[in-house]
């Protein structure tokens, strides 16, 4: 298909100092959980994005010195780090992209657990968060050292082949930004006090970097122009504007955003696409240099309007480039409907924050490009003549059917209900989760393009009807159901009182189905991801008096990794939801429940007419066991293998279900041995001890 002429402007080249980007699509720096420990996986992942049409592909933050050690990211401490970073640049260049390197010193945010160096800051202060250390105040020698370290890292980056070199002053995470901030900088010398003084270090480092590598590399500055802290933080009408007014023409490109990370990568539950525009739109009016910004943009029409209205010169993306590495190419080829739109769930960040390969709900091939040889757009053609039945059209079933159909298999997809999507359908009706419906919408749209995939609605399958289909392979994607007996993480067994008073016990599925829940309602959150908080919000918005009981110190505690936990706690308080933190549910009686402090053992009774259990889930695998109970009947029907996929195999996040469905489709017909099912990079031992 031909590109829509309306989008031609997105494919104009953009000059960035001595280099030129082939179009306006710019993958801004983002973490990935691979870093220096898995450099080939990281490099191939970045290269795939360049193949998908991103003109600029940047690394995550790159620590420049042992005094800025964050362990999980990449490093340029000395020349030994050059080879693996060169692999990143090579992969990006292989597909015609420019490679950007985000040089970083995190100042008082650096844990320095490996090197055990004392962290540094403009002024002495406790280290970031709850780390039991202090950062020392930098003297003039330290400032000179920092400038020297940054220059040396830039030269190493140039040797590694990078085309764009960053000076990082974003996310409240870097020394230049700490110097800019009056909250962090209480110095009385030429690096503190006035705005001109607080900008001094940033100016010097930009100049140092340009002098060192500006002959061949574009120099980019990543700047947070708003910390969203009000007058106490960096704001667009103070430091944010002043920096651009003073230094607007000095670098070759401005990459602007809001701080800190929780604000920059806000989830779709709390923000819409383009949410940063109101904070960053002023920048372009103050500089002639290209400006990059982000906002979880997936709509090409919105992208065009940003360019034409003088807001941005290049469309920045982190999460949309993860959900669909081929987003630019699909726009270029006139395949808008094929874009896998980011749902803004932050499972990518949540998993990367576990110091492991990041994952994506929409893109199951994320981080598997090298180690499993999974390409996001290309899948091997079928290698058997099997006819495949998939039972269940939730995230796993839809993805398996889509990928199998793409491979060329004849697929039957049977859904017991009158709506496709399973949990992706009903969960997207909960407060703030409407964007999650993209998981089903994209896959349903792709299935309608595949003539070899038949969809059967209102088709509840039994062992007998499965055997009557003529399928040789059967995949059961029948999902899972939330338990109503209280068994979860803290309670690893059913609560007898929950069984006794079952008429007042509900599950998340019941709430979505419109169950008549009398208040006051207690939500028992022993799941700790998003569901407990979302269900409580839904009930409160429906006018119920709601309390949450959770053994954790916060509601939906795992969302600390997806950067949502602060907003979720605020939302609970805004809605007047009573919080019983560090408590578990121990007994249920008529009109009240007993809760127990998990540390002291103290108990209390609170009023309660209904309980919503958000605890564990049971796989809906009865059909699987029914089929497996009569293998002779299966063989007679021509069925040679029956599999469980997604939540039916092991309940988890939607991303895990999509991955399970995709993996089934990829590995179908392949021999999967007993060994490790993916490639590993093994660190070589040093020559001697």
N, C-alpha and C positions, 0 to 999 in steps of 0.2 A: 504494500500500500504506500501511496505517496504521502509525504508530510503535509499537514495542513499549513498553508501559507501564513496563517495567523501566528504560528510558532517559529517563523523564520528568525525572529530577533533573538531567540534563545540559542541559536547556533552561529551567531556572529563571534568571531575571535576577539579576545580581550588581551591587550598588552599589559604585562605585569613586569615593569622594569625591563630587563634585558631578555625576558622570555615572553612567549605568547601562548595563551590558553586557546585551544581550538574551538571552544564554545563557552557558554556561561554557566555550566554545571560544575559545582565545586564541592567535593567531599571534604568538609571541615574535619579537623582532628577529632578523633573519638577513641575511647578505650575499646579493648576487645578481649582482654583476658588471656591473650597469647603471648604478646610481648617478646622479650629476649629469651624466655624459656622455650618457646615454640616458634622460632623465627621463620621457618619455611612456611608453616601454616599461615602465619601473619602475612608474609610477603605475597603468597598466592592469593589470599583473600583480598588484599589491596589491588593486586593485578587484575582480578576479575572485575573490580569496579571500573578500572580504566577500560577494560574490554567492553563494559556495559555503557560507555560513553561519557563517564565523568572526566572532564578535561583536567581537573586538578584532583589529586588523591593525596591526602595528608596522613601522616602517622598520628599515633597518640602522642601524649607528652613524652619528651625525651629528656631524662635527667642529665644535666651537664657535668655534675661533679659529685663526689662521694658525700658531700655535705647536704645533698638533696637526694635522698634515697627513699623511693617509694616501693621498691622491691618488685612489684608486679608489672611495671611499665618497662619501656626500653631505656637504654643508657648510651651516652657517648662520653664516658669518663676518660678513656684513652684510646689509642689506636687499635686496640684489640676488639673494640666494638664496631669498627668500620665494616668488616666483611659481611656480617649478617644484616646490617642496615643497607649495604649496597645491594643486597638481594631484593629488598623492598623497592628501591629505585629502579632496578633492572626490570622487575615485573611490571611496574607502572609504565616504564618506557616501552616495553615490549608491545604494549597496546596503544601507544601514541599519547599517553598522558604525561602531565607534569607531576613530579613527586615533591611534596612539601614535608618539611621536617619541623616539628614544634619543639624548639629548644626551651627548656624549663628549669628554673630553680624555684622550689616550693617554699623556701624560707621557713617560717615557723610551722608550716603544714607538714614538713617532712618528718617522718618518724625516725629515720636513720637507725633502724633496728639492726641492719646488717653491719654497717661501718662503725656504729656507736659514736658517731660524731655529734657534737652539740649543735643543735639547730641554730639558725641565725635569723635575725629580724631587724628592721630599722631601729626598733627600741626593744629593750628587754621585756619579755612577757611569757606567760605560760604557753606551752606548745598547744597545737590545735586539738580541739575536742577534749577527750578525757585522758590523753596520753600523760603519764606521770613525769613529765620533763618540763624544762623551761628552755626558751630560746634566748640566746645572749644578744645584746645590742651590738650591731656591726660598727667597727671603727673604720677609719679611712683606709687602713690596710685591707680590711675585709671587703670594702667596696671596690678597691682596685683589683683585688683577687677575683671577685665575682665578675667584673668586666673582662678580665683576662681569661677566666674559665669559659665565659660565653663566646668570646672571640675564637678560642681554640676549638670549641665544639662546632662552631660554624664552619671553620676550615676543615674539620674532619667530615662534617656533613657534605661539604662541597666535594671532598675526595670520594665520598661514598656515592656521589652522583646526583644529589638532590638539586632541584631547580628552584625551589622556594624555601627561604629560611625564615623562621618565625622568631619574633621577639614577643614573648608571652606575658600579657598583663591582664589576664582574664580570670573569671571564676573565683576571685578572692584567694587564689592559690599560689601566687607568684610574687617574688621579691619586688619587681617594678610596681605591681599594684599595691603591695603593702606600703611602699614609699609614697604612693599617690594618696593613700587614705589617711585622713587625720585620726581615725580610730586606732591605727597601728603605728603611725609615725608621729612621735612627740619630740623629735630632734630639735635642737636649737642652732645647728650649724647650717651650711649652705644646702643641705639635703632635707631640711625640714622647715616647718613654718609656713611661708608663703606658698601659693600655688606654683609659682615659677621654680621655687626650690624643690618642691615635692615632685615636680615633673623632671627634674634634672637627670636623675639616674636613667629614666626611660629614654630621654633624649640621647644620653651618652651611649647607651647600649645599642640603640638604633644606628647611631653614627658609627660605632665600632663595627657592627655587623656589616653595614654597607661598605665600609673601608676594607673589610677583610674579604668579602665574597660578592659584593654588589656588582662586580664586573660581569659575572655569569649568572648570578642567582637573584631572583626577585626577593625583596625584603618585605615581609608581611608583619603586621602588628595585630595581635588579637587583644582586644580591649573590651572589658565590661564597662559599658557607659552608665549602667544603673545597677546598684546592688539591691534595689527594692527595700531599702531599710529606712527610707525617708531622709530627713536632714542629717541623721547620724552617719549615713553612708555615702558612697559615691552616687551622684545623681546626674541626670542629663543637663540640668540647668547650672551645675557647679563643675565638679571635676571632669565629668564626661564630656561636656562641651568645651571646657577650657583646654583639655588635652588636644582635641581635634583642632581647635583654633590655633594653638601654639605649634603643633607638629603636623598639621594636616598634609603638607606636601613632602614631608621627610621620608616616610617609607614608600614602597611601591604599591601597597595594597593595605586596606583596613578590613579586618575581620571583626565585626562588632556583635556583641551579645549582651545579655544581662547576667548578673551573678547572684548567688553562687550557683553551683551545679544544680541544686534542687530547683532553682528558678529557670536556668537555661534549658534543662531537660524535663520540664514539667509534663506530666502525663495528660492524656486526653480526658481523663476523669475530671480534671480541674481546669483545662484550658482548651481553646479551639485552635485550629490551624491559623498561623500568622500572629500568634499572641505576643511576639516580641516587637512587632512593627511599631507600636505606639511609643516604645522606648528608644528605638534605634533609628527611626526615619529621618531625624534631623542631620545625621552624619553626612549624607551625600551632599547637602547644601554647603558644607564647609570645606570640602576638598575636591580636587579634580582627579584624585587617584581612585582606582576601582574600589568599590565597597561590596563586601560579602556579608550577608546576614542569614539567620536561620529562623525557622518558625514551624518546623514539621510540615513543610510544603510538599504536597503531592499533586496539586491541580496545576496543569500547564497554563490555564487561563489566569490564575492568580499570579503565577510566575511572570507572565507577560505584563500584567498590570504593574507589578513591582518595578520592572525595568522601564516601562514607558512613563510611569509617574515619577521617575527619578528617585526612587527609594533605594534600590540596589542596582549594582552592575552585574553581579553574579549571584546565582541562587545557591546558597549554602545548605548542606544537608549532612546530618549524621544518621539519625534513625531511618529516614526514608531511603537512604542509600543502603542500609542494612536490609530493610524489608524488600527492596527491589534494586539490586545492583545494576540492572539494565533499564532503569527508569528513563534516563536520557535517550537511549537508543530506541525505546518504544515510542517516545514522542517523535523522534526523528523519522521513524518508519511509519508513522500514522497508526500506531497500535495503542491508542490511549486506553482502550478497554482492557488491555492486557496488563496494565500496571498493577502490581501488588502494593496496595496502599498501606503504609504504616498505620497501625491501630493505636500507637501511643501508649502501649502498656508498660514499657520499660523493662520487659523481661530480659532484654539485651544487657541493660545496665545491671539488673539484679544478678544475673549469672556471672557477668564479668567481675562484679564486686565479690564473688565467691572465689576469686583467683583461679578461674577456670575459663575455658572457651565460652565466649558469649553465644547465646541462642536467640532465635527470633520466632515469634509466634507465626508470622506470615511466611517467612522464608526458612524452611527446614534444612536447607543446604548451607546456611550460615555456619562458618567455621569448619565445615566439612569439605571445603573445596580441594584441599590437598590431602588430608589424611584419609578420606574415603573416596576421593576423586569424584565428588558430586558437583556438577556444574548447575548453576541456578536455572538455566534455560534449556540445557541439553541433557537428555536422558537416553540411555541405550535403547535401541528397538527391542521388541520382544524376542526371546530366544526359545520359547516353547509355544505349543498350540493350545494351551490351556484356555478354557472358558471359565471366568472367575465370577463368583457371587460374593458381594459384599453386603452384609446385613448391618444396617445402621448408617445414618447419614450425618452423624456429628462430625467434628473436625477431623478425626482419624479416617472415618469412612469416606468423606468427601475428598480428602487429599489422596487417599489410596486409589479411589476411582479415577480421579483426575490424572494422576501420574501413570497409572496403568493404561488408561485410555491414550495418553500421550505416547506411550511405548508401543501402542498398536494392538493391545489385547482386547478381546471382546469381554465386556464387563456388564454385569447386572447389579444394580444398586437398589436394594429393597429397604424401604423406610416404613415403619409401622404407623407413623402419624401422617397427618396431611400437610406437614411443613418440614422442609429440609433444614438441617443445621444443628440439630441436637442442642447441646449446651450452649453453642455459639449463638443460637437463636434466642433461647430464653434468658441467658445472662446479659445479652446486649439490651434487654429491656429494663435492666436495673439502673439506678441513678448513676449517671456519668459514664456508663459503659456502652453507649450507642455506637461508638466507633468500632467496637469489637465485633459488630455485625459484619464488618468487612471480611472477616475470616470466612464466613459462609458465602457472602455475596460474590466474592471474587471466584471462589471455587465453583459455585453454581453457574456463574457466567461462562467459565471455561468448559464445564461439562456440557453445556448446551451446544458447544462448537464441535463436540466429538460424536460422530455418528455411530461409533462402535461402543458407546456407553448407553445402556437402557436404564431408565429410572422408573421404579415402581413405587408409587405412593400407597398409603393405607394398606400396607402389606406386612402384617405381623407374621413372622416366620416361625414355623415349628420344625422339629427334626424331620418330620415327614415331608413338609413342603420344601425344605432345603434339598432333600434327596430327589425331589421331583423336578428340580430346575435343570438338571443335566450339567451342572457345573462340575468341573474336575478339581477346582480349588475353591475353598470357602474361607473368607475372612470375616470374623465376627467383630464388629465395631459397635457393640450394643451399649457402650458407655458404662457409667457407674451411678449409684444413687447415694445421696447423703444419708448417713445413719441417724436414727432417731432415738437410739438407746444410750447416748452419751459416751460411747467408746471412741476415743481419739488418741491424742498424744499424751496428755496428762493422765487420763483414765484409759488404761489399755484393756478395759473390760466393760461389759454392759452394766449400767446402773439399774439395780433392781427397782428403785422407786420410779425410774423412767418407764420401765415396763408396766408398773402398777398403774401409773396415771398417764397412759399413752394418749388418752383423749385430749390432753392439754399440751402434748409435745408436737412440734412442727419442725419441718426442714426447710432449707432454702427453696426447694422445688415447690413446696406447699405455698410459700409466700408468693412466688411468682404466679402460681396457678390461681391466686385470688382467694386463698383460704380465709375464712372468717376468724381472725385472730383477735381474741379479747385482750384488752389491756387491764392492768399493766403487763408488759411483755419483757421477758429477760432473754437476751441473746447470749448463749454460751459459746464464746469464741475459743475453741481449742484447735482451730485450724491454723490461724495466725497469718494467713495471706489476706487477700482483699475481701473475701466473702463476708466475714463477720461484720466488718464496718459497713459494707454496702447494704447488707440486709437490715442492720440497725437504722441506717439512713432511710431506707425505703419505708420502714415501719413508722419512723418518726414523721416523715413527710405525709404519711397516710393518717396522721392524727393520733397515733398511739403514744402512750407513755412508755418509754423504752429505757431499759438498763442493759449494760453489757457487763458480763462476768468473764474474766480471762485470767489464766494462770501467768500470763506475760505481764511485763511492766508497762505495756502499751497495747492499744487495740491494733489488730492487724500487724503484728510486730515484724513479720518478714519484709514488709514494705519499706523498712529502713534501707534495704538494699536497692529497691526500685525508686528511692528518693521521694516517696509519698508520705512517709510516716508523720511528718509534721503537719501536713495539710489534713490528713485523716483525723489526727487528734483534735485539731482546731474545728473541723467539721462536726465531730461528735459534741463538742462543747457548744458550738453555735446552735445546734439543734436541741440542746437541753437534755442530751442523753446522759444518764447517770453512769459513771464508770466505777467498776469494782475491780481494780487492777491487782495483780498478784493474788488472786482468789480463784478458787475452783468451786464448782457446783457439787455438793455432796448429798443433798437429799431434796426430795420434792414431796410436797403435801398439798392438800386442798387450800388454795389461796395464798400459798407462800412457798418459798424455797430456802434451803439452808446453804450458805456459802461459807467457805473456810479459807482463812489466810494461809497460803502455802508455806510461809516461813514460821509463823508463830503457832499455827494450829487453832487460833481463836475462831469461833464460829459466830454467825449471826443469821437471823431469819429476816427476809425481805418480802414485801408483798409481790405476788406474782400470780396472774391468771393463766398465762401461757408462756411456754418456753420454746425458743427456736434453737435447735442443736446445730451448731456449725462445728462439727468435730471430725470424724472420719468418714470415709466413703466405702461402700461395698461394690465391687465389680458386678455388673449385670451379666454373669457368665453361666446362667442356668442352661441356656441353649447349647453352649459349648459342651457342658458336662453330659447333657442329654444325648448329643450326637456322639460323643466319645464313648458312651456306654455301649454302643452297638457298632463296633468297627466293621463287622461283617456286612451290615446293612449299608454302611458307607461305601465299602468296596463294591458291593453289588450295584450301587447307584453311580459308580464311576468316580467317586470322590477320592482323590489320592492324598489330600492334605487339608486339615482344618486348622486355622490359626486364630488367635485373638490379637487384636491391635488396639492401641489407644487406651482409654480408661477401662475398657473391658479386660485388658491385660494387667494394667497397673495404673490406678487413678493418679492424676497429677495436674499440672497447669495445662492450659490449652496448647501451649507450645509443645509440650511433651506428646500430646495426642496427635498433633499435626506431624511431628517428627516420626512417631510410630507408624502412622499411615504411609508416610513417604518412604520410610525405610522398608516397609513391606513391599511396596511397589518396586523399589530399586533392586532389592535382593532376590526378588522372585525368580526362581530358576537358576540362581547362582549358587555355587557351593559355598556355604559358610562353615568353616571348620571350627575346631574347638579353641583356636588361639585367639589372640587379640584381634578384633574385627576392624582395626584401622591402623594406619601407619603411625609410628612414633619417632620422634627425634630423641636420640639418646646422646646425652652430653658426654663428650670424650673425657677420659681421665687425664690428669696432668702426667707428664712424662715420668716424673719421679716424686716420691714423698719426702 
